Amino acid sequence: MLAFILQRLWQSVLVMLAVALIAFALFNFVGDPINNMVGQDTTPAEREQMRQELGFNDGFVVQFVRFVAHAVRGDFGLSYQQARPVSQIILEKMPATLELSFIAASLALILGVPMGI
């Protein structure tokens, strides 16, 4: 039984890494985040400096490994749109998310069990 649980945990880690890799690749190759962060009057030198500070000049593998290492520690970085820590935004949205999931699970249980019987 313990071997089965460990195998399932390992498989879930692999699935999470695969999903993270696909999402990271999609967000990495769809547009330039620097353009979303700065205005049109930003000079190319300032854009290059931001790119260097944020690590966008590093290779894809280096960026992904850094992303996973930070995510494992719970550091999701800064939101490019809101310029706030992502973990703070997640904590703000957590009560509404938990309420929605609790109500959805309750409705599924209340309606699903009688319909299944």
Biopython code that builds the backbone (N, CA, C, O; Angstrom):
import numpy as np
from Bio.PDB.StructureBuilder import StructureBuilder

atoms = [
    (1, "MET", "N", (0.822, -1.194, 0.000)),
    (1, "MET", "CA", (0.000, 0.000, 0.000)),
    (1, "MET", "C", (0.864, 1.256, 0.000)),
    (1, "MET", "O", (0.575, 2.221, -0.707)),
    (2, "LEU", "N", (1.927, 1.232, 0.801)),
    (2, "LEU", "CA", (2.823, 2.379, 0.869)),
    (2, "LEU", "C", (3.520, 2.600, -0.476)),
    (2, "LEU", "O", (3.712, 3.736, -0.909)),
    (3, "ALA", "N", (3.893, 1.501, -1.126)),
    (3, "ALA", "CA", (4.538, 1.625, -2.442)),
    (3, "ALA", "C", (3.582, 2.239, -3.458)),
    (3, "ALA", "O", (3.998, 3.041, -4.295)),
    (4, "PHE", "N", (2.312, 1.872, -3.392)),
    (4, "PHE", "CA", (1.312, 2.429, -4.299)),
    (4, "PHE", "C", (1.150, 3.926, -4.074)),
    (4, "PHE", "O", (1.079, 4.692, -5.036)),
    (5, "ILE", "N", (1.092, 4.356, -2.805)),
    (5, "ILE", "CA", (0.951, 5.776, -2.486)),
    (5, "ILE", "C", (2.173, 6.555, -2.959)),
    (5, "ILE", "O", (2.040, 7.633, -3.538)),
    (6, "LEU", "N", (3.344, 6.018, -2.717)),
    (6, "LEU", "CA", (4.571, 6.695, -3.168)),
    (6, "LEU", "C", (4.625, 6.791, -4.690)),
    (6, "LEU", "O", (5.053, 7.806, -5.240)),
    (7, "GLN", "N", (4.189, 5.726, -5.365)),
    (7, "GLN", "CA", (4.162, 5.752, -6.825)),
    (7, "GLN", "C", (3.195, 6.824, -7.330)),
    (7, "GLN", "O", (3.506, 7.547, -8.276)),
    (8, "ARG", "N", (2.043, 6.923, -6.709)),
    (8, "ARG", "CA", (1.064, 7.947, -7.113)),
    (8, "ARG", "C", (1.582, 9.356, -6.821)),
    (8, "ARG", "O", (1.372, 10.268, -7.619)),
    (9, "LEU", "N", (2.249, 9.537, -5.695)),
    (9, "LEU", "CA", (2.839, 10.844, -5.388)),
    (9, "LEU", "C", (3.896, 11.215, -6.425)),
    (9, "LEU", "O", (3.949, 12.359, -6.876)),
    (10, "TRP", "N", (4.728, 10.265, -6.800)),
    (10, "TRP", "CA", (5.755, 10.514, -7.812)),
    (10, "TRP", "C", (5.117, 10.864, -9.152)),
    (10, "TRP", "O", (5.580, 11.767, -9.848)),
    (11, "GLN", "N", (4.057, 10.150, -9.509)),
    (11, "GLN", "CA", (3.358, 10.445, -10.754)),
    (11, "GLN", "C", (2.727, 11.832, -10.718)),
    (11, "GLN", "O", (2.730, 12.536, -11.728)),
    (12, "SER", "N", (2.195, 12.228, -9.586)),
    (12, "SER", "CA", (1.604, 13.566, -9.489)),
    (12, "SER", "C", (2.667, 14.651, -9.607)),
    (12, "SER", "O", (2.407, 15.705, -10.188)),
    (13, "VAL", "N", (3.847, 14.412, -9.070)),
    (13, "VAL", "CA", (4.956, 15.367, -9.225)),
    (13, "VAL", "C", (5.337, 15.489, -10.697)),
    (13, "VAL", "O", (5.567, 16.593, -11.190)),
    (14, "LEU", "N", (5.403, 14.375, -11.391)),
    (14, "LEU", "CA", (5.747, 14.410, -12.819)),
    (14, "LEU", "C", (4.675, 15.144, -13.630)),
    (14, "LEU", "O", (4.995, 15.903, -14.545)),
    (15, "VAL", "N", (3.412, 14.916, -13.294)),
    (15, "VAL", "CA", (2.326, 15.604, -14.001)),
    (15, "VAL", "C", (2.402, 17.108, -13.748)),
    (15, "VAL", "O", (2.249, 17.906, -14.672)),
    (16, "MET", "N", (2.642, 17.494, -12.485)),
    (16, "MET", "CA", (2.744, 18.926, -12.176)),
    (16, "MET", "C", (3.928, 19.563, -12.905)),
    (16, "MET", "O", (3.820, 20.692, -13.383)),
    (17, "LEU", "N", (5.051, 18.857, -12.995)),
    (17, "LEU", "CA", (6.197, 19.388, -13.733)),
    (17, "LEU", "C", (5.895, 19.522, -15.221)),
    (17, "LEU", "O", (6.299, 20.497, -15.854)),
    (18, "ALA", "N", (5.184, 18.542, -15.779)),
    (18, "ALA", "CA", (4.829, 18.607, -17.199)),
    (18, "ALA", "C", (3.885, 19.773, -17.467)),
    (18, "ALA", "O", (4.062, 20.503, -18.443)),
    (19, "VAL", "N", (2.887, 19.951, -16.611)),
    (19, "VAL", "CA", (1.955, 21.065, -16.782)),
    (19, "VAL", "C", (2.688, 22.393, -16.619)),
    (19, "VAL", "O", (2.447, 23.336, -17.372)),
    (20, "ALA", "N", (3.586, 22.466, -15.633)),
    (20, "ALA", "CA", (4.361, 23.697, -15.426)),
    (20, "ALA", "C", (5.238, 23.991, -16.638)),
    (20, "ALA", "O", (5.365, 25.147, -17.042)),
    (21, "LEU", "N", (5.841, 22.965, -17.218)),
    (21, "LEU", "CA", (6.693, 23.165, -18.392)),
    (21, "LEU", "C", (5.875, 23.673, -19.581)),
    (21, "LEU", "O", (6.294, 24.596, -20.280)),
    (22, "ILE", "N", (4.715, 23.071, -19.806)),
    (22, "ILE", "CA", (3.875, 23.499, -20.930)),
    (22, "ILE", "C", (3.395, 24.933, -20.723)),
    (22, "ILE", "O", (3.454, 25.752, -21.640)),
    (23, "ALA", "N", (2.919, 25.233, -19.508)),
    (23, "ALA", "CA", (2.440, 26.597, -19.233)),
    (23, "ALA", "C", (3.572, 27.604, -19.331)),
    (23, "ALA", "O", (3.387, 28.690, -19.881)),
    (24, "PHE", "N", (4.742, 27.259, -18.806)),
    (24, "PHE", "CA", (5.895, 28.157, -18.859)),
    (24, "PHE", "C", (6.301, 28.406, -20.305)),
    (24, "PHE", "O", (6.610, 29.537, -20.682)),
    (25, "ALA", "N", (6.300, 27.354, -21.113)),
    (25, "ALA", "CA", (6.679, 27.511, -22.523)),
    (25, "ALA", "C", (5.672, 28.398, -23.253)),
    (25, "ALA", "O", (6.061, 29.258, -24.043)),
    (26, "LEU", "N", (4.388, 28.194, -22.996)),
    (26, "LEU", "CA", (3.376, 29.011, -23.661)),
    (26, "LEU", "C", (3.508, 30.485, -23.280)),
    (26, "LEU", "O", (3.463, 31.361, -24.144)),
    (27, "PHE", "N", (3.671, 30.755, -21.990)),
    (27, "PHE", "CA", (3.784, 32.147, -21.555)),
    (27, "PHE", "C", (5.115, 32.756, -21.967)),
    (27, "PHE", "O", (5.211, 33.968, -22.163)),
    (28, "ASN", "N", (6.133, 31.931, -22.097)),
    (28, "ASN", "CA", (7.453, 32.434, -22.459)),
    (28, "ASN", "C", (7.531, 32.827, -23.934)),
    (28, "ASN", "O", (8.245, 33.764, -24.290)),
    (29, "PHE", "N", (6.806, 32.119, -24.783)),
    (29, "PHE", "CA", (6.919, 32.354, -26.218)),
    (29, "PHE", "C", (5.754, 33.154, -26.797)),
    (29, "PHE", "O", (5.691, 33.355, -28.010)),
    (30, "VAL", "N", (4.833, 33.613, -25.950)),
    (30, "VAL", "CA", (3.703, 34.399, -26.426)),
    (30, "VAL", "C", (3.911, 35.845, -25.969)),
    (30, "VAL", "O", (3.495, 36.222, -24.873)),
    (31, "GLY", "N", (4.533, 36.621, -26.786)),
    (31, "GLY", "CA", (4.726, 38.032, -26.472)),
    (31, "GLY", "C", (5.885, 38.288, -25.530)),
    (31, "GLY", "O", (6.487, 37.367, -24.978)),
    (32, "ASP", "N", (6.175, 39.547, -25.365)),
    (32, "ASP", "CA", (7.276, 39.984, -24.529)),
    (32, "ASP", "C", (6.709, 40.627, -23.264)),
    (32, "ASP", "O", (6.005, 41.632, -23.358)),
    (33, "PRO", "N", (6.998, 40.073, -22.080)),
    (33, "PRO", "CA", (6.444, 40.650, -20.857)),
    (33, "PRO", "C", (6.959, 42.061, -20.577)),
    (33, "PRO", "O", (6.293, 42.836, -19.891)),
    (34, "ILE", "N", (8.121, 42.396, -21.095)),
    (34, "ILE", "CA", (8.667, 43.740, -20.887)),
    (34, "ILE", "C", (7.738, 44.772, -21.527)),
    (34, "ILE", "O", (7.525, 45.845, -20.961)),
    (35, "ASN", "N", (7.188, 44.462, -22.694)),
    (35, "ASN", "CA", (6.266, 45.393, -23.358)),
    (35, "ASN", "C", (5.017, 45.639, -22.520)),
    (35, "ASN", "O", (4.453, 46.732, -22.561)),
    (36, "ASN", "N", (4.581, 44.640, -21.763)),
    (36, "ASN", "CA", (3.407, 44.798, -20.912)),
    (36, "ASN", "C", (3.716, 45.578, -19.645)),
    (36, "ASN", "O", (2.817, 46.155, -19.033)),
    (37, "MET", "N", (4.986, 45.599, -19.249)),
    (37, "MET", "CA", (5.367, 46.232, -17.991)),
    (37, "MET", "C", (5.717, 47.711, -18.147)),
    (37, "MET", "O", (5.561, 48.484, -17.201)),
    (38, "VAL", "N", (6.184, 48.109, -19.317)),
    (38, "VAL", "CA", (6.669, 49.481, -19.489)),
    (38, "VAL", "C", (5.838, 50.199, -20.546)),
    (38, "VAL", "O", (5.086, 49.582, -21.300)),
    (39, "GLY", "N", (5.991, 51.501, -20.579)),
    (39, "GLY", "CA", (5.288, 52.304, -21.562)),
    (39, "GLY", "C", (6.058, 52.390, -22.870)),
    (39, "GLY", "O", (7.138, 51.817, -23.015)),
    (40, "GLN", "N", (5.479, 53.120, -23.823)),
    (40, "GLN", "CA", (6.097, 53.251, -25.141)),
    (40, "GLN", "C", (7.317, 54.153, -25.121)),
    (40, "GLN", "O", (8.175, 54.060, -25.999)),
    (41, "ASP", "N", (7.400, 55.025, -24.126)),
    (41, "ASP", "CA", (8.508, 55.973, -24.096)),
    (41, "ASP", "C", (9.758, 55.409, -23.424)),
    (41, "ASP", "O", (10.727, 56.142, -23.226)),
    (42, "THR", "N", (9.760, 54.132, -23.072)),
    (42, "THR", "CA", (10.925, 53.502, -22.467)),
    (42, "THR", "C", (11.994, 53.270, -23.529)),
    (42, "THR", "O", (11.701, 52.791, -24.624)),
    (43, "THR", "N", (13.218, 53.609, -23.199)),
    (43, "THR", "CA", (14.316, 53.462, -24.164)),
    (43, "THR", "C", (14.716, 51.996, -24.281)),
    (43, "THR", "O", (14.469, 51.205, -23.371)),
    (44, "PRO", "N", (15.331, 51.639, -25.400)),
    (44, "PRO", "CA", (15.814, 50.252, -25.552)),
    (44, "PRO", "C", (16.830, 49.860, -24.477)),
    (44, "PRO", "O", (16.882, 48.698, -24.074)),
    (45, "ALA", "N", (17.636, 50.813, -24.012)),
    (45, "ALA", "CA", (18.605, 50.509, -22.959)),
    (45, "ALA", "C", (17.896, 50.156, -21.652)),
    (45, "ALA", "O", (18.306, 49.234, -20.946)),
    (46, "GLU", "N", (16.826, 50.895, -21.335)),
    (46, "GLU", "CA", (16.062, 50.595, -20.124)),
    (46, "GLU", "C", (15.367, 49.247, -20.244)),
    (46, "GLU", "O", (15.297, 48.494, -19.273)),
    (47, "ARG", "N", (14.858, 48.941, -21.423)),
    (47, "ARG", "CA", (14.228, 47.630, -21.633)),
    (47, "ARG", "C", (15.249, 46.500, -21.462)),
    (47, "ARG", "O", (14.953, 45.473, -20.851)),
    (48, "GLU", "N", (16.435, 46.699, -22.001)),
    (48, "GLU", "CA", (17.481, 45.676, -21.884)),
    (48, "GLU", "C", (17.915, 45.504, -20.430)),
    (48, "GLU", "O", (18.190, 44.388, -19.989)),
    (49, "GLN", "N", (17.975, 46.607, -19.689)),
    (49, "GLN", "CA", (18.336, 46.527, -18.274)),
    (49, "GLN", "C", (17.275, 45.739, -17.494)),
    (49, "GLN", "O", (17.617, 44.906, -16.655)),
    (50, "MET", "N", (15.995, 45.998, -17.767)),
    (50, "MET", "CA", (14.923, 45.248, -17.114)),
    (50, "MET", "C", (14.977, 43.773, -17.487)),
    (50, "MET", "O", (14.776, 42.896, -16.646)),
    (51, "ARG", "N", (15.252, 43.515, -18.759)),
    (51, "ARG", "CA", (15.347, 42.127, -19.228)),
    (51, "ARG", "C", (16.472, 41.401, -18.489)),
    (51, "ARG", "O", (16.328, 40.231, -18.134)),
    (52, "GLN", "N", (17.582, 42.086, -18.260)),
    (52, "GLN", "CA", (18.721, 41.498, -17.557)),
    (52, "GLN", "C", (18.382, 41.287, -16.081)),
    (52, "GLN", "O", (18.689, 40.234, -15.523)),
    (53, "GLU", "N", (17.753, 42.279, -15.444)),
    (53, "GLU", "CA", (17.411, 42.169, -14.025)),
    (53, "GLU", "C", (16.417, 41.045, -13.759)),
    (53, "GLU", "O", (16.511, 40.358, -12.742)),
    (54, "LEU", "N", (15.473, 40.859, -14.664)),
    (54, "LEU", "CA", (14.448, 39.824, -14.479)),
    (54, "LEU", "C", (14.894, 38.453, -14.974)),
    (54, "LEU", "O", (14.190, 37.464, -14.766)),
    (55, "GLY", "N", (16.045, 38.381, -15.620)),
    (55, "GLY", "CA", (16.572, 37.097, -16.058)),
    (55, "GLY", "C", (15.992, 36.592, -17.359)),
    (55, "GLY", "O", (16.075, 35.398, -17.648)),
    (56, "PHE", "N", (15.398, 37.487, -18.160)),
    (56, "PHE", "CA", (14.822, 37.063, -19.431)),
    (56, "PHE", "C", (15.882, 36.784, -20.486)),
    (56, "PHE", "O", (15.572, 36.185, -21.516)),
    (57, "ASN", "N", (17.110, 37.194, -20.263)),
    (57, "ASN", "CA", (18.181, 36.940, -21.229)),
    (57, "ASN", "C", (18.769, 35.538, -21.061)),
    (57, "ASN", "O", (19.506, 35.063, -21.926)),
    (58, "ASP", "N", (18.444, 34.879, -19.949)),
    (58, "ASP", "CA", (18.953, 33.525, -19.723)),
    (58, "ASP", "C", (18.244, 32.543, -20.644)),
    (58, "ASP", "O", (17.198, 32.858, -21.211)),
    (59, "GLY", "N", (18.813, 31.361, -20.789)),
    (59, "GLY", "CA", (18.221, 30.334, -21.631)),
    (59, "GLY", "C", (16.905, 29.820, -21.058)),
    (59, "GLY", "O", (16.598, 30.028, -19.884)),
    (60, "PHE", "N", (16.139, 29.149, -21.905)),
    (60, "PHE", "CA", (14.828, 28.638, -21.507)),
    (60, "PHE", "C", (14.945, 27.666, -20.338)),
    (60, "PHE", "O", (14.177, 27.754, -19.380)),
    (61, "VAL", "N", (15.892, 26.747, -20.408)),
    (61, "VAL", "CA", (16.038, 25.740, -19.355)),
    (61, "VAL", "C", (16.407, 26.400, -18.032)),
    (61, "VAL", "O", (15.880, 26.029, -16.983)),
    (62, "VAL", "N", (17.314, 27.379, -18.078)),
    (62, "VAL", "CA", (17.722, 28.081, -16.855)),
    (62, "VAL", "C", (16.537, 28.824, -16.253)),
    (62, "VAL", "O", (16.342, 28.802, -15.038)),
    (63, "GLN", "N", (15.755, 29.473, -17.085)),
    (63, "GLN", "CA", (14.575, 30.195, -16.593)),
    (63, "GLN", "C", (13.569, 29.232, -15.973)),
    (63, "GLN", "O", (12.994, 29.524, -14.924)),
    (64, "PHE", "N", (13.353, 28.081, -16.617)),
    (64, "PHE", "CA", (12.376, 27.127, -16.100)),
    (64, "PHE", "C", (12.835, 26.530, -14.773)),
    (64, "PHE", "O", (12.035, 26.396, -13.847)),
    (65, "VAL", "N", (14.102, 26.175, -14.673)),
    (65, "VAL", "CA", (14.623, 25.612, -13.425)),
    (65, "VAL", "C", (14.513, 26.647, -12.304)),
    (65, "VAL", "O", (14.154, 26.309, -11.176)),
    (66, "ARG", "N", (14.820, 27.894, -12.614)),
    (66, "ARG", "CA", (14.693, 28.967, -11.617)),
    (66, "ARG", "C", (13.228, 29.126, -11.197)),
    (66, "ARG", "O", (12.930, 29.288, -10.014)),
    (67, "PHE", "N", (12.319, 29.079, -12.177)),
    (67, "PHE", "CA", (10.888, 29.189, -11.891)),
    (67, "PHE", "C", (10.424, 28.065, -10.969)),
    (67, "PHE", "O", (9.720, 28.323, -9.993)),
    (68, "VAL", "N", (10.805, 26.830, -11.262)),
    (68, "VAL", "CA", (10.390, 25.683, -10.445)),
    (68, "VAL", "C", (11.002, 25.769, -9.050)),
    (68, "VAL", "O", (10.327, 25.480, -8.062)),
    (69, "ALA", "N", (12.265, 26.162, -8.957)),
    (69, "ALA", "CA", (12.919, 26.274, -7.651)),
    (69, "ALA", "C", (12.225, 27.318, -6.784)),
    (69, "ALA", "O", (12.026, 27.095, -5.590)),
    (70, "HIS", "N", (11.862, 28.433, -7.359)),
    (70, "HIS", "CA", (11.159, 29.465, -6.605)),
    (70, "HIS", "C", (9.749, 29.008, -6.244)),
    (70, "HIS", "O", (9.286, 29.268, -5.133)),
    (71, "ALA", "N", (9.061, 28.332, -7.161)),
    (71, "ALA", "CA", (7.699, 27.868, -6.903)),
    (71, "ALA", "C", (7.666, 26.834, -5.781)),
    (71, "ALA", "O", (6.734, 26.819, -4.977)),
    (72, "VAL", "N", (8.674, 25.975, -5.723)),
    (72, "VAL", "CA", (8.739, 24.970, -4.663)),
    (72, "VAL", "C", (8.861, 25.652, -3.295)),
    (72, "VAL", "O", (8.320, 25.163, -2.303)),
    (73, "ARG", "N", (9.566, 26.771, -3.251)),
    (73, "ARG", "CA", (9.714, 27.525, -2.000)),
    (73, "ARG", "C", (8.505, 28.416, -1.716)),
    (73, "ARG", "O", (8.439, 29.041, -0.657)),
    (74, "GLY", "N", (7.552, 28.484, -2.640)),
    (74, "GLY", "CA", (6.378, 29.321, -2.444)),
    (74, "GLY", "C", (6.565, 30.754, -2.908)),
    (74, "GLY", "O", (5.715, 31.606, -2.646)),
    (75, "ASP", "N", (7.663, 31.030, -3.593)),
    (75, "ASP", "CA", (7.936, 32.370, -4.105)),
    (75, "ASP", "C", (7.517, 32.404, -5.570)),
    (75, "ASP", "O", (8.219, 31.877, -6.433)),
    (76, "PHE", "N", (6.378, 33.022, -5.847)),
    (76, "PHE", "CA", (5.871, 33.074, -7.210)),
    (76, "PHE", "C", (6.227, 34.371, -7.913)),
    (76, "PHE", "O", (5.767, 34.615, -9.028)),
    (77, "GLY", "N", (7.030, 35.195, -7.284)),
    (77, "GLY", "CA", (7.513, 36.423, -7.911)),
    (77, "GLY", "C", (6.503, 37.550, -7.860)),
    (77, "GLY", "O", (5.572, 37.542, -7.055)),
    (78, "LEU", "N", (6.706, 38.520, -8.737)),
    (78, "LEU", "CA", (5.847, 39.691, -8.811)),
    (78, "LEU", "C", (4.914, 39.582, -10.004)),
    (78, "LEU", "O", (5.286, 39.054, -11.052)),
    (79, "SER", "N", (3.718, 40.078, -9.839)),
    (79, "SER", "CA", (2.783, 40.166, -10.944)),
    (79, "SER", "C", (3.249, 41.278, -11.868)),
    (79, "SER", "O", (3.498, 42.396, -11.416)),
    (80, "TYR", "N", (3.367, 40.989, -13.142)),
    (80, "TYR", "CA", (3.814, 41.995, -14.096)),
    (80, "TYR", "C", (2.757, 43.075, -14.298)),
    (80, "TYR", "O", (3.093, 44.216, -14.618)),
    (81, "GLN", "N", (1.506, 42.735, -14.116)),
    (81, "GLN", "CA", (0.440, 43.707, -14.327)),
    (81, "GLN", "C", (0.164, 44.548, -13.092)),
    (81, "GLN", "O", (-0.083, 45.748, -13.209)),
    (82, "GLN", "N", (0.202, 43.941, -11.909)),
    (82, "GLN", "CA", (-0.160, 44.665, -10.698)),
    (82, "GLN", "C", (1.041, 45.103, -9.869)),
    (82, "GLN", "O", (0.883, 45.871, -8.920)),
    (83, "ALA", "N", (2.227, 44.636, -10.206)),
    (83, "ALA", "CA", (3.469, 44.982, -9.502)),
    (83, "ALA", "C", (3.365, 44.677, -8.007)),
    (83, "ALA", "O", (3.835, 45.447, -7.169)),
    (84, "ARG", "N", (2.743, 43.544, -7.689)),
    (84, "ARG", "CA", (2.622, 43.064, -6.315)),
    (84, "ARG", "C", (3.029, 41.601, -6.290)),
    (84, "ARG", "O", (3.011, 40.937, -7.326)),
    (85, "PRO", "N", (3.401, 41.082, -5.108)),
    (85, "PRO", "CA", (3.731, 39.658, -5.024)),
    (85, "PRO", "C", (2.527, 38.787, -5.396)),
    (85, "PRO", "O", (1.404, 39.043, -4.962)),
    (86, "VAL", "N", (2.776, 37.772, -6.193)),
    (86, "VAL", "CA", (1.711, 36.874, -6.636)),
    (86, "VAL", "C", (1.113, 36.123, -5.452)),
    (86, "VAL", "O", (-0.092, 35.877, -5.423)),
    (87, "SER", "N", (1.941, 35.756, -4.474)),
    (87, "SER", "CA", (1.422, 35.044, -3.299)),
    (87, "SER", "C", (0.417, 35.906, -2.538)),
    (87, "SER", "O", (-0.550, 35.380, -1.987)),
    (88, "GLN", "N", (0.627, 37.203, -2.500)),
    (88, "GLN", "CA", (-0.321, 38.109, -1.853)),
    (88, "GLN", "C", (-1.655, 38.125, -2.611)),
    (88, "GLN", "O", (-2.722, 38.137, -1.997)),
    (89, "ILE", "N", (-1.588, 38.124, -3.928)),
    (89, "ILE", "CA", (-2.804, 38.110, -4.740)),
    (89, "ILE", "C", (-3.554, 36.788, -4.545)),
    (89, "ILE", "O", (-4.782, 36.773, -4.456)),
    (90, "ILE", "N", (-2.819, 35.695, -4.480)),
    (90, "ILE", "CA", (-3.441, 34.382, -4.260)),
    (90, "ILE", "C", (-4.156, 34.348, -2.910)),
    (90, "ILE", "O", (-5.278, 33.853, -2.810)),
    (91, "LEU", "N", (-3.503, 34.875, -1.877)),
    (91, "LEU", "CA", (-4.123, 34.887, -0.548)),
    (91, "LEU", "C", (-5.376, 35.757, -0.514)),
    (91, "LEU", "O", (-6.331, 35.439, 0.194)),
    (92, "GLU", "N", (-5.378, 36.845, -1.269)),
    (92, "GLU", "CA", (-6.564, 37.697, -1.321)),
    (92, "GLU", "C", (-7.745, 36.986, -1.982)),
    (92, "GLU", "O", (-8.892, 37.167, -1.575)),
    (93, "LYS", "N", (-7.459, 36.180, -2.997)),
    (93, "LYS", "CA", (-8.522, 35.501, -3.742)),
    (93, "LYS", "C", (-8.908, 34.158, -3.135)),
    (93, "LYS", "O", (-9.890, 33.555, -3.568)),
    (94, "MET", "N", (-8.166, 33.677, -2.149)),
    (94, "MET", "CA", (-8.395, 32.353, -1.575)),
    (94, "MET", "C", (-9.780, 32.196, -0.936)),
    (94, "MET", "O", (-10.415, 31.168, -1.170)),
    (95, "PRO", "N", (-10.289, 33.147, -0.146)),
    (95, "PRO", "CA", (-11.617, 32.932, 0.454)),
    (95, "PRO", "C", (-12.722, 32.726, -0.583)),
    (95, "PRO", "O", (-13.553, 31.831, -0.426)),
    (96, "ALA", "N", (-12.744, 33.525, -1.620)),
    (96, "ALA", "CA", (-13.776, 33.368, -2.649)),
    (96, "ALA", "C", (-13.611, 32.036, -3.380)),
    (96, "ALA", "O", (-14.601, 31.385, -3.712)),
    (97, "THR", "N", (-12.376, 31.631, -3.630)),
    (97, "THR", "CA", (-12.118, 30.364, -4.310)),
    (97, "THR", "C", (-12.581, 29.188, -3.458)),
    (97, "THR", "O", (-13.215, 28.262, -3.963)),
    (98, "LEU", "N", (-12.263, 29.225, -2.165)),
    (98, "LEU", "CA", (-12.685, 28.147, -1.274)),
    (98, "LEU", "C", (-14.200, 28.100, -1.146)),
    (98, "LEU", "O", (-14.784, 27.017, -1.112)),
    (99, "GLU", "N", (-14.839, 29.258, -1.073)),
    (99, "GLU", "CA", (-16.298, 29.304, -0.996)),
    (99, "GLU", "C", (-16.923, 28.695, -2.249)),
    (99, "GLU", "O", (-17.855, 27.895, -2.159)),
    (100, "LEU", "N", (-16.412, 29.072, -3.401)),
    (100, "LEU", "CA", (-16.927, 28.543, -4.657)),
    (100, "LEU", "C", (-16.737, 27.038, -4.753)),
    (100, "LEU", "O", (-17.653, 26.325, -5.164)),
    (101, "SER", "N", (-15.563, 26.544, -4.379)),
    (101, "SER", "CA", (-15.315, 25.105, -4.468)),
    (101, "SER", "C", (-16.147, 24.332, -3.448)),
    (101, "SER", "O", (-16.606, 23.228, -3.739)),
    (102, "PHE", "N", (-16.349, 24.899, -2.251)),
    (102, "PHE", "CA", (-17.184, 24.236, -1.240)),
    (102, "PHE", "C", (-18.631, 24.137, -1.709)),
    (102, "PHE", "O", (-19.262, 23.090, -1.566)),
    (103, "ILE", "N", (-19.149, 25.207, -2.259)),
    (103, "ILE", "CA", (-20.539, 25.197, -2.740)),
    (103, "ILE", "C", (-20.685, 24.242, -3.927)),
    (103, "ILE", "O", (-21.677, 23.519, -4.020)),
    (104, "ALA", "N", (-19.712, 24.235, -4.826)),
    (104, "ALA", "CA", (-19.775, 23.327, -5.977)),
    (104, "ALA", "C", (-19.736, 21.867, -5.520)),
    (104, "ALA", "O", (-20.486, 21.034, -6.028)),
    (105, "ALA", "N", (-18.854, 21.559, -4.554)),
    (105, "ALA", "CA", (-18.777, 20.186, -4.050)),
    (105, "ALA", "C", (-20.057, 19.806, -3.326)),
    (105, "ALA", "O", (-20.533, 18.678, -3.455)),
    (106, "SER", "N", (-20.619, 20.740, -2.563)),
    (106, "SER", "CA", (-21.869, 20.460, -1.845)),
    (106, "SER", "C", (-23.007, 20.201, -2.823)),
    (106, "SER", "O", (-23.771, 19.250, -2.655)),
    (107, "LEU", "N", (-23.121, 21.047, -3.849)),
    (107, "LEU", "CA", (-24.170, 20.840, -4.844)),
    (107, "LEU", "C", (-23.979, 19.523, -5.587)),
    (107, "LEU", "O", (-24.947, 18.813, -5.856)),
    (108, "ALA", "N", (-22.747, 19.203, -5.914)),
    (108, "ALA", "CA", (-22.488, 17.934, -6.593)),
    (108, "ALA", "C", (-22.890, 16.754, -5.728)),
    (108, "ALA", "O", (-23.437, 15.768, -6.222)),
    (109, "LEU", "N", (-22.617, 16.859, -4.438)),
    (109, "LEU", "CA", (-22.969, 15.787, -3.502)),
    (109, "LEU", "C", (-24.475, 15.714, -3.304)),
    (109, "LEU", "O", (-25.065, 14.634, -3.346)),
    (110, "ILE", "N", (-25.097, 16.877, -3.086)),
    (110, "ILE", "CA", (-26.539, 16.917, -2.807)),
    (110, "ILE", "C", (-27.343, 16.484, -4.039)),
    (110, "ILE", "O", (-28.333, 15.765, -3.904)),
    (111, "LEU", "N", (-26.935, 16.907, -5.215)),
    (111, "LEU", "CA", (-27.674, 16.549, -6.421)),
    (111, "LEU", "C", (-27.187, 15.245, -7.044)),
    (111, "LEU", "O", (-27.984, 14.483, -7.591)),
    (112, "GLY", "N", (-25.902, 14.988, -6.967)),
    (112, "GLY", "CA", (-25.338, 13.832, -7.644)),
    (112, "GLY", "C", (-25.695, 12.503, -7.015)),
    (112, "GLY", "O", (-25.982, 11.537, -7.723)),
    (113, "VAL", "N", (-25.681, 12.439, -5.690)),
    (113, "VAL", "CA", (-25.973, 11.170, -5.015)),
    (113, "VAL", "C", (-27.422, 10.753, -5.263)),
    (113, "VAL", "O", (-27.655, 9.610, -5.657)),
    (114, "PRO", "N", (-28.410, 11.637, -5.049)),
    (114, "PRO", "CA", (-29.794, 11.211, -5.347)),
    (114, "PRO", "C", (-29.999, 10.849, -6.815)),
    (114, "PRO", "O", (-30.719, 9.897, -7.120)),
    (115, "MET", "N", (-29.379, 11.592, -7.724)),
    (115, "MET", "CA", (-29.550, 11.278, -9.145)),
    (115, "MET", "C", (-28.874, 9.954, -9.493)),
    (115, "MET", "O", (-29.344, 9.229, -10.369)),
    (116, "GLY", "N", (-27.794, 9.642, -8.823)),
    (116, "GLY", "CA", (-27.109, 8.387, -9.065)),
    (116, "GLY", "C", (-27.858, 7.192, -8.500)),
    (116, "GLY", "O", (-27.792, 6.089, -9.042)),
    (117, "ILE", "N", (-28.563, 7.421, -7.416)),
    (117, "ILE", "CA", (-29.339, 6.334, -6.790)),
    (117, "ILE", "C", (-30.591, 6.096, -7.601)),
    (117, "ILE", "O", (-31.393, 5.227, -7.260)),
]
sb = StructureBuilder()
sb.init_structure("model")
sb.init_model(0)
sb.init_chain("A")
sb.init_seg("    ")
for serial, (resi, resn, name, xyz) in enumerate(atoms, 1):
    if name == "N":
        sb.init_residue(resn, " ", resi, " ")
    sb.init_atom(name, np.array(xyz, "f"), 0.0, 1.0, " ", f" {name:<3s}", serial, name[0])
structure = sb.get_structure()
